[in-house]
């Protein structure tokens, strides 16, 4: 149910035209949050390829988003692509050096 609602938010926002930079910035924040929440839902169902697609969309908007990088790494880890996952976990640490979950996952990679 949550997945459907997040997808609906994305559908509504991505086709909207905004008059001001402030509105466009708010829209971008909502789109990033929605894509990341879609990714979180899909992680629970282990649909890792779809998680990657959602994270890519979020990272296109906000390149250094900690959650986006972390969820991308989790998806790659779930697919057994440990070297690629390691790269994303390291990017998470570049954004937030105190992210203990990323450090733990690096050890597992």
N, C-alpha and C positions, 0 to 999 in steps of 0.2 A: 504494500500500500504506500509506504514512504517513497519507494522507488518511482512509482507512478507520479506522485506529487512533485518530486524533484525534476522529473523529466518534463512535466507540464510547465514548471517555472522556466526551464531552459527554453522550451518552445515559445513561450510568451515573450521572453526578454530578447532572444537573439534576432527577432525580426522587427523589433521596435526601433523607431527613429527618435533621437533625443535632440532637444533644442539647445541644451547647455552642456558645458563640460562637466558640471557638477552632477547632472542627471546621468551622463555617460559613465562617470566614475562610480556612481552608486550601482548602476546596472552591471558594470564589470565586477564589482565586489560580490553582488548577488549571483552572477554567473559562475564565478570561481567557487563560491560556497556550494552552489547547486551541483556543479560537476564533481566536486570533492565528496559531497554527500552521496551522490550516485555511486561513486567509486567505493565508498565505505559500505554501502548496501551490497554491492556486487562482490566485495571481498568476503562477506559473510557467506555468500553462496558459491564461493570459489570460482567465479567467472572471471578469471585473471586477464584474459584478452580484452574483455569489455572494461575492466578496471583500468587497464592501460589506456584505452581510448578516452575514457573520462578524464584521467589524469593529464593526458596530452592536451586536451582541450583547456583544462584549467591552467596548465603551465604555459600555454600559448598566450594567455592573458596576463598571468603573473609568473614570470620565469623562475623566480627563486622562492616559490611558496613551499614552506616546510612540509605541510601536510601532503601537498601534491607530490613532492619528491619522495616522501616516505611511503605513500601508498603505491606509487609507481614501483619503488624498490620491493615492496611486499608482494606485488603482483609478479614481478620477475622472479622473486624468490620462490613463490608458489609454483611457477612454471619450471623451476629447476635451473634457471639461467642465473647462476650465482655470481658470475663475473660481472654481468650487467647490473645485477642487484647491488653488488658491492660498490659500483660507481655511483649509483643513486644514494646509497646510504652515506657515502662519503660527502656527497653534495649536501645532504641533510646536515651533516656536522659542520660544513662550511657556513651554513645559515645559522645553526644553533649548536655550538660546540658541546653543550651540556645535555643533548638529547640521548638519554641512557638507552632507550629502545633501539636507536640506530647503532650505538656501540655494541649492544648485545647481538644484534643481527649481523653486524660485521664479523663478529667472532664465529657465528654460525656459518657464514658464507665461507 
